[in-house]
């Protein structure tokens, strides 16, 4: 029997899923600027969550600082885009760049944590 994932791993995987969902929703928009409040709020929530909980926990877990900096820059851009009427193409560029290799954090960096868990 495998043991459950540590809460941090589940949080990061959930965060990645929500990033991809936002990218899909923005991509489905047929307008040049994103004015829909629900999309802007989702972008703001993701950016805020990254800086308030995900990034600090990843630092504590020993994830490479340069990797975290790369994602922090992207999530800072997403936060800026959450203001009204930013270009759909800019949203897509930031979200594509962020989600493209997010698995580097969620899989490669967590392998040692998963392997070090005591069995149930």
Helices and strands as residue ranges (DSSP letters): H 7-28, E 33-34, H 37-49, I 50-54, H 55-60, H 65-81, E 86-87, H 88-100, H 103-103, I 104-108, H 111-115
